[in-house]
Amino acid sequence: MSYGFIKAAALSPKVTVAAPEKNAQTALEMLQKAASEGVQLAVLPELHLSAYTCADLFHQDALIKGCEEALGWLLRETASLPLVFAVGLPVRAGLGLYNCAAVCQAGKILGLTPKAYIPNYQEFYEKRWFLPGSGPLPEQAALCGQAVPFGPALYKFGPMLVGVEVCEDLWVPVPQSSMLCLAGANLILNLSASNELVAKNGYRRGLVSHQSAGCVCGYLYASAGVGESTTDLVFSGACMVAENGAILAENRRFEREGSMAAACIDLQRLEAERRKDGSFYDNAVQMAPPAYPVIEGRFVPLDEAKIDRVFDPAPFIPSDPRSRDERCQEILAIQAAGLAKRLSHTGLARPVIGISGGLDSTLALLVSAEAMKLLGYSNKNILAVTMPGFGTTDGTYQNALELIDALGAERMEIDIKPACLQHMADIGHDPSVHDITYENTQARQRTYLLMDLSNKHGGILVGTGDLSELAMGWCTYNADHMSMYGVNASVPKTLVRHLVAYAAGESDERVAAVLKRVLDTPVSPELLPPDEAGQIKQKTEEQIGPYELHDFFLYHFLRFGCSRDKLRFMAERAFVGKYDAAAVEKWLDLFMRRFFISQFKRSCMPDGPKVGSVSLSPRGDWRMPSDAAFL
């Protein structure tokens, strides 16, 4: 299975000015190398067969005929290669000469796309030789003994719907690729000859990235290399493969023997993004792209062993420390701003929070302290309540007390054990039976107390539950599942840890010391009695599996609609050496089952701020029937 991945490459072979035979040979060598690595779709530079810098030699019959002969030879040599490629050359058609991209497969030219916009400014003066492909065009051109469709087109190869543009076509206000994508293209090939100037590479890189994002497409960009003439300009052979704003692969520039950039593009991911983005369809209707002819070719599926895409095991967390800190700072600011707005709107200035000494309640308390700063209130306005129960350990209890005091919040303690025992007696439950009733009695007692305290003290109950718990249903209905504002509702568990770690780095010594101890504490609801040594016995990840796996599943399932098989494949690759196939299968089964049976809890979850691209709010991002069958 290929799971929607196709392998694509941008190639910039060694080029010799006005030497079509040599250029065809270097193109062949690089195409053969790409094919051996499983590449299914490749793009070569603009006018590669002639070289871009031939200038008035483009008026010579010998060069034009030489390019045609070189292409014919290249077609014969690539007839057995299982890939599609586009190569640039000058082509006579109708009344003049065009700068064209030839799309080729299995020894045939499928179509010719002329450059639509011909630059004629600063260092460029292409109108001296070429006609623009934006004007009236002949329907066909005779090339290499074939009658070839001529003009903009869509090329269909199984799930790949490919559009082609040439260099300048990307730099104009409405690029050719925009219209091609609105007409359905999910992959764009750009054959380019972009010279190097100070800071130009960054601008060009941003242009490719932005276009792939705006068009929600895969984008292959290949530029002319260092063999071009350096009379006035220098070329570097810049190559990129982009997908929806991300640069997946980029070559090393200025390589004298040529170089390439190759990557696996996820077509299913692009399809999912377009499916969710109603504005993409609306824009297509409004812009009314041309009815491009569709030219079909053969699709050769990608072998699973050739899928070499790297999957980030922590998709919610930037790997770069600086970016991670910036992300944490912004998330804390969003959470605090949301809570501050809710407090000011209701006129209830007191956040009420149950503090356990664990990660989630710690984060909620830190967010509440930030909200107090925004509102100009003292942290004494925060009512932080500890509620030791049957499973509370001394370590978490002390962490809770010290953190409350270090932050200067008002502390209150209520021992819930007597009330829970009374409740179990009332309902006829034996407290020696440590089942779900035993556990949830404590969770509901805590929420019951916090709700009433919020009323008594003129405040609102701040929820502590996070996104991962909501996804897994790892929360007690109408207990920790409920609050008056859930500040952590769209923060996954793996990210909660980094937010607390970031806060530790920004806090004074006393607060930082407590936060570091919280970070070292196993994740647990502490609803079952401790072990003989007084340590936490009930460890969440031993029961429902590693949160890093569940957050990985959650991100790709919600963000891109990945199938179960694809989630398994990606997780096995992302966590190779850490979790074997059996472990991934086991926890994926559990994730899917718990996610589907727990929707009823999410359908009535409290308000809370969205901080990232994945959220389970029933009012916004995720609306699902509570009794849907498992996918």
N, C-alpha and C positions, 0 to 999 in steps of 0.2 A: 504494500500500500504506500501511496505517496502523501496521503493526508492533506492534499491541496497544495503541496509544495512543488514549485518548479525551480530548476536550477538555471540561472541566467548569468551571463558574463559580458563585460565590456572589455574589448581588446584594443590595444594600441601597438600593433607590430612595428618592427623597424621599417622605415620608409625611405625610399630613395627618389629624389625629384626626377620626374619624367622618365621613370623606368618601370613600366607596367608589369613586365615579366618578373622582375625582382620583387615587386610589391605583392604580386599574386602569390609568389613563393613564400614570403614571410607571413602573409595572411593564412595560407594553407597550414603552415607549421603551427601557428597559434590556434587555429580552428581544430586541428587534430589533437593538440594538447587539451583544449577545452572539452572536446568530445570524450576523451579518455577519462576525464574527471566527472562525466555525467551531465555536462552542460547541454541543455535542450534549446536554448535561445541565446544568440550572441550578436553583438553589434560591433562593427569596425568603424574607423573614423571617416569623416567627410572626405570625399575625393581620394580615398586611400590608394586606389589603383594608379592614379596619375601623380599623386601628392597634391596638396592644396596650393603650394606656392609656385606653380608652373607659370603664372602670369600670362604673357602673350603667347606662350607655347600652346595655350588652349585653342588658338586659332589654327594650329597645325593639324592637318589630316593624319599625319603619322602618329601623333599622340592619341587622338580620338580612336583611330583604328586599333592602335596598340592596346588601349584599355579594353576594347571590346574583345580582342583576341585573348587578353589575359583573363578576362572574366570567363570566356568560354573554357579556357584551360582549367580555371578554378572550379567551374561547375562539374567538369568531368572528374576531377580529382576528389571532389567532395560528395559525389553521387551516393556513396555508401555510408556517409557520416550521418548519424541519427540526430541531427540538429538543424535548426533554422538559423540563418544568419543574414545580416544586412550589411552590405559593403557599398562604399561611395565611389562614384565614377562620373565623368562627363558623358552625357548621352545626347545625340542628335535626335530631335523629334519635331515633327511639324516644320515650323519656319526657323528654328534656331537650336541653340545649345542650352542644355539644362544641367544644373548641378543636382545629381540624382542619388537616391538610395535604392539599391537593387535588393529586394527581399528574395532569398533563394532557399531552396530545399530539394534534396534528392536529385541534384543535377539540373534543376529547372529554375528559371526566373519566374517567381509567382507574380511579381508586380514591380513597378518603378514609381517611386514617389519623388517628385522634384521639390527642390527647396522653394518654399513659398515666398519668403522675403529675402531679397538680395541686398546686403549691406553696401552702402556706397558713401561712407563717411570715415573721417580720420584715417586709420591705416588700411581700411577696406575699400576696394573699388571693384567689386565683383560684377557690377553691371556692364563693365567693359567687355565681359565674355559671356555672361549667362542671362537668360530670360527668367523672369520670376514665375514660379509655379502658382502664383495667386491669380493669374490672368486666364484667358481662354486656353484650354489645353486639348491636344489631340487625344483621342480615346485610347490609342495604342501606339507603341513604338516597336520598330523592328530591331532586335538585338540578339546576337548570337544565334541567328537562325530561328528565333522565336518571335511570334507576335505577342507582345507583352502588354497587359493592362497598364495604362499610364495615368497618374494622378493620385490624389489622396485616396486611401482605401483602408479598410479594416481587414486584418489577416487572422483567420480563425484556425487554431490548432487545438482541438479538444477544449479544455477550460481556458486556454489562452486566447484572448482577443487583442491583437497587437496593432498599435498605431505607430506611425513613423513621422518624425520631424527632423529637420536638418538645421543644426546650429542656431542661426539667427531666428528661426521660427520660435524658439523658446524665449528670446529676449524682447519680444514685442509685447504691447499691452494685452492682447488676447492671443496667447500662443496657440499654435495649431493643435498641440496636445490637449488643450482644454476642450476644444470642440470634439476631438476624437474620443476623449473619455466620456463626455456627455452623450456621445453616440453609443457608448458601451465598452470602449477599450479599457482593459484593466492593466495593460502593459504598454509602455511607450519606449521606443528606441530613438535615441538622439545621436546622429552621426555629426560630429563637430570638428572644427579646426579653430580652437580658441587659443590665441597666443597668450603668453605670460606677461603680466605687468605687476608692479608692486601692489599687493593686497587683492589682486584679481581672483586668485584661487579661492579665497574665503567668500568673496561675493558670488562666484560661480557655484561653489558648493551650496551656499544658501539658496541660490536660485533653483537648483535641482531639488534640494530638500523641500523647499516651499511648494514647488509645482507638484511634486509627488503627494504632498499633504493635501493641497487644494483639490487635486484631481482624485484623491484616494486611489492611487495606482502604484504599480511598480514602475520604476524609471531607470533605464540603462543609458549611461552617457559615456561615449568614447571619443576622445579628442586626438588630433594629429600629434605625432611624436617628434622627437629631437632630430630625426633625419630630414625634417623640412628645411628649406633654405633659411639662412639667418641673415639675409641681406639687410632686412630692416626689423625682423621679428624673431622671437624665440618661442618654440612650442615645447610642451613638456610631456605630452601623452597622458593627460589627466583622464582617469577612468573612475566611474562611480556606479554603484548599484544602490538604488534607494527604494524604500517602501513606506508610503504614507508618512513622509516627513523624516524618517530615520535613514541615515546612511548605513547600509548593511555592510558594504565593502568599498574600499578605496585603494587604489594602487599607489605605489611609490613613483613619483614623477621623475622626469629627466633620466629615465633608464635608457641607455644607448642601444640596447638590444631589444627594446620593447617590453611591455608588461601588461598585466591584465588584472581585473577585479572581478571576482565571482562570488555569488551568494545564492542561497535558496530564498525565493520570494513566496510568501504564503498567500495564495489566491483566495482561499476560503476566508482568511482574515480580512482581506480587502472587501470581499463580497459581504461579509457580516457588517463591516463599517458602513458600506453604502446602503445596506438594507435598513440600518437604523437611522441613517441621516436623510430625513425627508427633504431637507433643503437641496440635496444633490439632485433628486428627481425634479423638484420644483424649478431648479436652475436649468435643467435640461429642457423642460417644457418651455420656459421663457426664452431661452437662447435659440431653440429650434436648430440644432446642428444639422448639417447636410445629411442627406441619405447616402452615406458612403457605400460604395460597393463592398461586398464581403467576399474575400478570396479565401477559399478553404485549402488547408494543407493537412498533412498527416501528423498526428500527435503520438509521440513516443513517450510513454509514462516514465517517470523517474523511479529508479530502483531505490527501495528504502535504504539500502546500504550507502547510497550516494548522497543522502540528505545530510549535509554537514552543518546545518544551522545550529548555532549555539543558543540554548534556552536558559535564560536567567533563572536560577532557582529562587530568587527573591524579587519577583517582578514589582512589588510595591515599594521597594527600597533601592534608591540609587547606590551604585557600587562606589562611586567617587565620594570620599569623605566630605569634601567641600559642598558638593551638590546635596549630599544627604543632610548636612547641617542646615543648608538653606531650605530644604524641603521641610525639615522638622520645625524650623522657625516659622515658616509660613502656615503650617498646619496648626500649630499652637495659636497663632494669631487669628486664624479662621474660627477655631473652636471658642476662643475667648470672646471674639467679637459677636458670635452667635449667642453665647450665654449672656453677655452684657446687654444685648438688644432685648432678649426675652425678659431679663430682670427689670430693665428700665421701662419696657412696655407695660408690664403687669404692675409696676410700682411696688414689687416685692423684692426688697434689696438683699434678702438673705438666702444664699445657696445652702441647702441642707444635703449633706452627703454621708452615706455610710462608708466608713473607712475600715478596711480589712487588713491593710498592710501588704496587699497584693498589687500587681501592676495596674490593673484597670482603675481601681479606686484611687490609687496614687496619681494617675494621670488626670482623673477628674478633679482631684483636689488642686493640682498644679494649674489646671485650666481655670478653676474658680478663682484662684489667687490672681491670675492674669486679668480676669474679668473685673476684679475689684480695683486693680490699677486703672483700667480703662474708665471705670465709673468714678474714680477718685474716692473710693471707700477703703476703710481699714479691713485687713484680713479677719478682724474680730467679728465682722459681719457673717463670716462663714461658720455655720454650725456643723462641726465634724463629729460624727457619732460612731463610737465603737460599740459593737454588739456581740461580745464573745458568746459562742455557742458550744455544742458538744465537740466540734472538731477544731476549735481554735487552738493553735499552738503558741507557746510563749514567744517564739521568734517573730511571727507575724504581728502578734499583739503589741509587742514592744516597738516594732517598726511603726505601727499605726500611731501609737502614743507619741513617739519622738517626732514623727513627721508633722503631726498636728501642732505640737508645741513649737517646733522649729519654724513653721510658717506663720505662727502667731494667730491661728484660728481658735475659735471657741470650741472647747472639747466637752463632750457629754458621753457618758457610758451607761449602757443598759444591758444587764445580763439577761439574755433571752431564754436561758435554760428553764427557769421555773414556768414561764408562760408556755413554752413548748411542751413541757411535761403535762401541764394542765390541759392543753389542747389535745394532746394524744389521748389523755384519759377521757376527754369529752367525746372523742370520735371512736373510742374503743381500740386504740392501736397500742400494741405492746412496744414500749421504747427499747426493748432489747433486740427488736427486729430492725436491723439497719437497712431498710429498703428505701424506695423512692418517697414513700410517705414520710418516713423519718427525716429524710434530707429536705424535702420541700416544705415541711412544717417550719423548719428554721428559716428557709429563704423567704417564705411568705410572712412570717412573723417580723422579720427585719423590715420588709417593705411596708407592712402595716404600720409599724412604729414610725418610720421615716415620713410617711404620708401625713400622719397625725401631727408629728412634730413640725412639719412644714406649715400646716394650718395654724398651729399654736403660736409659732414664732414669726408668722407673716413672711414666709419664704416659699421657695419652690424646691422640690426634690430633684436633684441633679443625678441623672442616670449614669452608671459606670460601665454597662455592658458594651462590648465592642462588635465590630462587623463580623469577625470570625465566629463569635458565639451566636450571633443572629443567623448566620448561614447554616451552622450546624444544629441550631435549635438547642444549644447548650446553655439554656437559661430557663428558669422556672416561670411558667406562665402566670402572669399577674403577680410576680414577685420581682426578682432582679430584672425581669423582662420589661417591667413597667417603671415609669418615672414621669416627671413633668417636663423634662428636657434632657435628651440623651446626647451628651457632648461627644461621646466616643462612638456613636452609632455607625460612622462610616470609616473608622480606623481599624484596620486588620490587626490581629494579635501580634504578628511579627513586627509591625510598625510601632505598636504601642511601646515595645521594648526600646526601640531606638529613640522615641520621643522622650521617654524617661531618662535615657542615657544622655541625650542632648541637654535636657533640663539640669541634670547633675553637673554637666560641664559649665553651665551658666549660673549656677547657684553658689551661695556662700558655703563655707566648709562644713557647717553643721548640717544643712539640708542635703548637701552632696553626699555626706557619709551615710545618711539614712537611705537615700535613693540607690546608692550602690548596693546596700544590703537587700533592698527590695528586688533589685535586678538579679541577685543571686538566689532568690527564693523560687522554688518550683511553682508552676501554675497549678492552683487548686482552689475549689470552692470551700474547702475545709468544712464539710458537712458530716464527715465521719470521724469518729474518735482517732486521735493520734496513735502511733505505734508505741511499743513498750518504752522506747527511748524519748517519747514526747515529741517526735518529729512527724511531719506531714505524711500521712498514710495514703490519702486520696490524691493521686497525681493525675491531673486531667489528661495529659498526653498519653499516659499508659492505658487510658480507657477509650479515648476517641481517636488517638493517633497524633502524629506530629503536626503542629500548627503550620510549620513551614510547608508541608505537603498540602494541607487543606487550603492554605492561602494561595498556593500555586494553582490548585484546581479551581478555586473560586475566581481568581483573576481571569483566567483564560476561558472559563465557562461563561461568566457574565459578560466580560468585555468583548469577546469574539465569537461566542456561541460554539465553542469547540465541542466536538462529539466526544463521547466517552472513550472510544478507541484512540482518538487523537490526544486526549488528555493523558492517557496511559503512556503512549509513545513519547510524548514530550517530557513527562515526568521521569521516565526511565533514563532519558538522555540528560536531563537537567541534574538529576541526583545520582548519576552513575558513581558507583563506589561507596555510596552512603546507604541507599535503599535498593535492595534487589527487586526483581520483577514481581516476586510473590508479595513482598511488602507493599509495593506500589498498588498492586491489584487489590489487596485486602483493604487498604485505607481509601482507595478510590471507590470501592463498593460502598464502604461506610459513608463516605462523603455524599455520594449520590442519593443514598437512601435517606439519610438524615436531612439533606437539603430539601428533598421533595416532601417529606412528611412534616416538616417544620414551618411550612409557609403560613399556617394559621397564626403562628406567633408574630410573624413579620407583618401580616395584614393589619394588625392593630398596634404596631410599634409607635412610640411617642415621636414627636418632632425632634430633629437633631440636625446639625450642620453637615452638609456634604463637603468633604475635603479633597476627594480625589475622583478619578474617572469611574470608579466602581462604588455603587451604593445600592442598598436594598430597600430604600424607602418606598412604601406602597403608593406614595403620593407623587413620586417622580420616576426613578430609574427602573423599578422592578415591580411589575404587576402580574401576578400569577395566580391561577386558581389554587385553592388550598388542597384540592384532592386530585391533582394531576398525576397521571401515571409516570413512573420513572422513565427517563430517556436512556 
